[in-house]
Amino acid sequence: MILSRHVPASVALSALCVVAAAAAAGSALWRALVLEPLPAARAASGPDTAVVPPRRSTPATEQVLAAIEKDPFRADRRRPATAFRLQDPRATHARTVAAPVVPAAVRVIGTAVLPQGGGFAICQRSGGSPTLVRLGGTLGDLTLKAVEPGAATFLTAAGVTLVVRVAQSGGGS
């Protein structure tokens, strides 16, 4: 009782909270450090407890031969000339002009098509050095609009679409 007259109530309440917090921290520390025993393993009761995978039916000979015919790793298999792509709903139906009409003689040295639909072309103007042009990029007054293996499609300032093929045979993929 003498202690209660000299100690304010707020200090006594604070001390009580500190003691409670210390007890909670000690309990948490005790639970973290003490290991509990593992539960006992269940005993196998016989052969019926074994897990047996479901049986698959053996494939017919025709199915096996058809799968072998479609082997993607056979030596005589070649990449298709054009990669499969879904049609772009925003595709414009512009006029296409053959390569000999290309102004200022643009030569496509090579192309690269990315899986996400992007790509770039390495082009050279007459007398200039080779330049890497990304989709949407410009080469003089030409804007690169599309790239496919072995060809690049440009749009002129007049709105004419030009398709320029790779100069060398077998290049541009």
C-alpha positions as CSV (number, residue, x, y, z in Angstrom):
1,M,0.0,0.0,0.0
2,I,2.8,2.4,0.7
3,L,4.2,1.7,-2.8
4,S,0.8,2.6,-4.4
5,R,0.9,6.1,-2.8
6,H,4.2,7.1,-4.2
7,V,4.0,5.5,-7.7
8,P,1.6,7.1,-10.2
9,A,-1.0,4.9,-11.8
10,S,0.4,5.4,-15.3
11,V,3.8,4.1,-14.3
12,A,2.3,1.0,-12.5
13,L,0.2,0.3,-15.6
14,S,3.3,0.6,-17.9
15,A,5.2,-1.8,-15.7
16,L,2.4,-4.3,-15.8
17,C,2.4,-4.1,-19.6
18,V,6.2,-4.6,-19.8
19,V,5.9,-7.7,-17.6
20,A,3.1,-9.1,-19.8
21,A,5.1,-8.4,-23.0
22,A,8.2,-10.1,-21.5
23,A,6.1,-13.1,-20.6
24,A,4.6,-13.3,-24.2
25,A,8.1,-13.0,-25.7
26,G,9.5,-15.7,-23.4
27,S,6.7,-18.0,-24.3
28,A,7.2,-17.5,-28.0
29,L,11.0,-18.0,-27.6
30,W,10.4,-21.2,-25.7
31,R,8.0,-22.6,-28.4
32,A,10.6,-21.7,-31.1
33,L,13.5,-23.5,-29.3
34,V,11.8,-26.6,-27.9
35,L,11.4,-29.5,-30.4
36,E,8.3,-31.5,-30.3
37,P,8.5,-35.3,-31.0
38,L,7.5,-36.5,-34.5
39,P,4.2,-38.4,-34.8
40,A,4.7,-42.2,-35.1
41,A,4.6,-43.6,-38.6
42,R,1.6,-45.7,-39.6
43,A,2.4,-49.4,-40.0
44,A,1.6,-50.9,-43.4
45,S,-1.3,-53.3,-43.1
46,G,-0.6,-55.4,-46.1
47,P,-0.3,-55.5,-49.9
48,D,-3.5,-53.6,-50.4
49,T,-1.9,-50.4,-49.0
50,A,0.6,-50.2,-51.9
51,V,-0.1,-47.6,-54.5
52,V,-0.4,-49.1,-58.0
53,P,-0.4,-46.8,-61.0
54,P,-3.3,-47.3,-63.4
55,R,-2.6,-49.6,-66.3
56,R,-2.4,-48.0,-69.7
57,S,-3.4,-49.8,-72.8
58,T,-0.6,-50.4,-75.2
59,P,-0.8,-48.3,-78.3
60,A,-1.8,-49.9,-81.6
61,T,1.0,-50.5,-84.1
62,E,-0.6,-48.0,-86.5
63,Q,-0.4,-45.3,-83.8
64,V,3.3,-46.0,-83.2
65,L,4.1,-45.9,-86.9
66,A,2.2,-42.6,-87.3
67,A,4.1,-41.0,-84.4
68,I,7.4,-42.1,-85.9
69,E,6.4,-40.6,-89.3
70,K,5.9,-37.2,-87.6
71,D,9.2,-37.3,-85.7
72,P,10.3,-33.6,-85.4
73,F,13.9,-34.6,-85.0
74,R,14.4,-36.7,-88.1
75,A,17.4,-35.6,-90.3
76,D,15.4,-35.0,-93.5
77,R,12.9,-32.6,-91.9
78,R,13.3,-28.9,-93.0
79,R,11.9,-25.7,-91.6
80,P,8.8,-24.4,-93.5
81,A,9.4,-21.5,-95.9
82,T,7.1,-19.2,-93.9
83,A,6.4,-19.3,-90.2
84,F,2.8,-19.8,-89.1
85,R,1.2,-16.6,-87.8
86,L,-2.3,-15.6,-87.0
87,Q,-3.8,-12.9,-89.1
88,D,-3.5,-9.4,-87.6
89,P,-7.0,-7.9,-87.5
90,R,-5.4,-4.5,-88.0
91,A,-3.6,-5.5,-91.2
92,T,-3.9,-2.9,-93.9
93,H,-4.6,-3.9,-97.4
94,A,-2.2,-1.5,-99.1
95,R,-0.8,-1.6,-102.6
96,T,2.3,-3.8,-103.0
97,V,5.0,-2.7,-105.5
98,A,7.7,-5.1,-106.7
99,A,11.3,-4.5,-105.6
100,P,12.7,-3.0,-108.8
101,V,10.6,0.2,-108.3
102,V,12.4,0.9,-105.0
103,P,13.5,4.5,-104.9
104,A,17.1,5.3,-104.0
105,A,18.1,1.6,-104.3
106,V,17.6,0.0,-100.9
107,R,19.2,-3.4,-100.5
108,V,18.1,-5.8,-97.7
109,I,21.1,-7.7,-96.4
110,G,19.3,-9.8,-93.8
111,T,16.2,-10.0,-91.6
112,A,15.4,-11.3,-88.2
113,V,11.8,-12.2,-87.1
114,L,11.1,-12.5,-83.4
115,P,8.5,-14.9,-82.0
116,Q,6.4,-12.1,-80.5
117,G,5.9,-10.6,-83.9
118,G,8.7,-8.1,-83.8
119,G,11.9,-8.1,-85.8
120,F,14.4,-6.0,-87.7
121,A,16.2,-5.8,-91.0
122,I,19.8,-4.9,-91.9
123,C,19.5,-2.6,-94.9
124,Q,21.9,-0.6,-97.1
125,R,21.3,2.4,-99.3
126,S,23.3,2.7,-102.5
127,G,26.8,3.9,-101.5
128,G,26.0,3.8,-97.7
129,S,26.9,1.5,-94.9
130,P,24.7,-1.2,-93.6
131,T,22.1,0.0,-91.0
132,L,20.0,-2.0,-88.6
133,V,16.3,-0.8,-88.9
134,R,13.8,-2.0,-86.3
135,L,10.0,-2.3,-87.0
136,G,8.6,1.3,-87.2
137,G,12.1,2.7,-87.8
138,T,13.1,4.7,-90.8
139,L,15.8,4.5,-93.5
140,G,15.7,7.9,-95.2
141,D,12.1,8.4,-96.3
142,L,11.2,4.7,-96.0
143,T,9.5,3.3,-92.8
144,L,9.9,-0.4,-92.0
145,K,6.4,-1.8,-91.5
146,A,6.9,-5.6,-91.6
147,V,9.7,-8.2,-91.5
148,E,9.5,-11.8,-92.6
149,P,12.2,-14.3,-93.3
150,G,14.0,-13.1,-96.4
151,A,12.0,-9.9,-97.0
152,A,11.3,-6.5,-95.5
153,T,8.2,-4.4,-96.2
154,F,8.7,-0.6,-96.3
155,L,6.2,2.3,-96.6
156,T,7.2,5.3,-98.6
157,A,6.2,8.9,-97.7
158,A,3.7,8.7,-100.5
159,G,2.0,5.7,-98.8
160,V,3.2,3.1,-101.3
161,T,4.2,-0.3,-99.8
162,L,7.5,-1.7,-101.0
163,V,8.5,-5.3,-100.5
164,V,12.3,-5.8,-100.8
165,R,13.7,-9.3,-100.7
166,V,17.2,-10.3,-99.4
167,A,19.7,-10.0,-102.2
168,Q,21.5,-13.3,-101.6
169,S,19.8,-16.6,-102.1
170,G,19.5,-18.6,-98.8
171,G,20.0,-15.6,-96.6
172,G,17.8,-13.5,-94.4
173,S,16.3,-15.8,-91.8
